[in-house]
Amino acid sequence: MRYISTRGGMPPRTFREILLEGLATDGGLALPESYPRYEAADLARLRKLSYPDLAFDILSRYIDDIPAADLKALIDKTYTAAVFGSDDITPLKTLEPGLHLLQLSNGPTLAFKDVALQLLGNLFEYVLAKNQGELNILGATSGDTGSAAEYAMRGKRGVRVFMLSPLGKMSRFQTAQMFSLTDPNIYNIAVRGVFDDCQDIVKQVSNDEAFKTRYAIGTVNSINWARVLAQIVYYFKGYFAATKSDTEQVSFAVPSGNFGNILAGHVALRMGLPVRRLILASNENNVLDEFFRSGCYRPRASADVHQTSSPSMDISKASNFERFVFDLVGRDASTLRKLWASVDGGGSFDLAGTPFAAKLRESGFVSGTSTHADRIAAMRWVHQRFGVMIDTHTADGVKVGLEHREAGVPLICLETAQPVKFADTVREALGVEPASPPAVRGLENLPQRFEAMDADASAVKRYIEQRCR
Ligand SMILES: *Cc1c(COP(=O)(O)O)cnc(C)c1O
């Protein structure tokens, strides 16, 4: 399997060559040359597999430059009941017939990003050891990516993590989870600004090729292809758990921010999984909902980002979205480059009235927006009706999912975090305290370690230089 760039300017590369990189060399995003397809007979076989075996079957079609036995060992070491709480890894909880929660948040940081990042930590350590290399991971987070990355990389040989987060804008629990880590290879940088300022700094530093090479800068942001890859697995797992035969269709409701999670659903669909609809849920920052309803993609200025009670979806532009649009325009890099010339210049594009509008309607995607009042109502509804607590992001997915629910089509809502991570809003909605898993009790009382900085790429560079001497 070879990987190409959405902007068409990168010679085809192998998985290991793109694993440690963020943006492709031409500023685009890496994608496989094609998506391997599963036929009906394959689905019957996959249905019987355990999570790690399913993961190996899928991942080995995209990764052919790690020996199969090594890849298998890395996957088996990652997806264990000890790390994810059960052998199912991502158990399906049925609320009522035809309505399910796919529980993706049973990993160490209680959010779905662990599913991908725990694997990434093991992949990075393996590849760096083979290459005798070092890696300085530079990332931006609005909460869950950062903690999941740090918990995946803590103590890993050859890796340092420099994680930028918007100062004072994460939940108390998220802040405690990240800033209480004392591992010497973990550095928390709290930026005076919003998430997009953090993301822009990462881009600026990564665009400085000399600096990037000298300090072996890598990324674990949601644009990392291996993360998308790892997430494809649970769409298959969820499908098999919610159906009895391989001819049934299901729909997935996905609370979305940077478009990484639902992109994996799109790839699963393209691989032959019988998906009827991919239901994208936005919060008040609904740039993606606007696109899927109108065809117009109009990223916001970072000053226009609302701070919401589902903060991990507070984005102004969706970093993975370019991959989807590349597929939508028939993988024509020159069309993609034209669209992104406008986006990268602070503008927008509109597919309404172009031949791509019809393609968009056939893509399987539908969407909706959920507000604070909506998510509170969804949390109450699920609690009162089924006795189950859900977090604010999952609630956005449930709200929009129900709007698009169809009779006879199972609806699988992805649970992306546990309620305890957003306890203030849970209390507001339900009047009760969400239960704390034993592993995280007392976290908020631990001492915190971070460096506060202005939104200035050169200051961040200096900080990294000093730590890499
Ligand atoms: C990251 C995150 C999301 C958004 O996922 P994307 O892949 O960025 O679309 C939703 N919910 C939670 C809890 C998250 O951490």
PDBQT file of the ligand as one rigid body, heavy atoms in Angstrom, charges set to zero:
ROOT
HETATM    1  C1  LIG A 501     -12.082  14.780  19.926  1.00  0.00    +0.000 C 
HETATM    2  C2  LIG A 501     -13.451  14.588  20.421  1.00  0.00    +0.000 A 
HETATM    3  C3  LIG A 501     -14.551  14.725  19.582  1.00  0.00    +0.000 A 
HETATM    4  C4  LIG A 501     -14.421  15.140  18.135  1.00  0.00    +0.000 C 
HETATM    5  O1  LIG A 501     -13.786  14.159  17.357  1.00  0.00    +0.000 OA
HETATM    6  P1  LIG A 501     -13.146  14.538  15.949  1.00  0.00    +0.000 P 
HETATM    7  O2  LIG A 501     -12.420  13.327  15.527  1.00  0.00    +0.000 OA
HETATM    8  O3  LIG A 501     -12.223  15.699  16.201  1.00  0.00    +0.000 OA
HETATM    9  O4  LIG A 501     -14.265  14.907  15.043  1.00  0.00    +0.000 OA
HETATM   10  C5  LIG A 501     -15.801  14.455  20.099  1.00  0.00    +0.000 A 
HETATM   11  N1  LIG A 501     -15.967  14.111  21.398  1.00  0.00    +0.000 NA
HETATM   12  C6  LIG A 501     -14.933  13.981  22.234  1.00  0.00    +0.000 A 
HETATM   13  C7  LIG A 501     -15.189  13.619  23.645  1.00  0.00    +0.000 C 
HETATM   14  C8  LIG A 501     -13.639  14.209  21.774  1.00  0.00    +0.000 A 
HETATM   15  O5  LIG A 501     -12.609  14.080  22.610  1.00  0.00    +0.000 OA
ENDROOT
TORSDOF 0
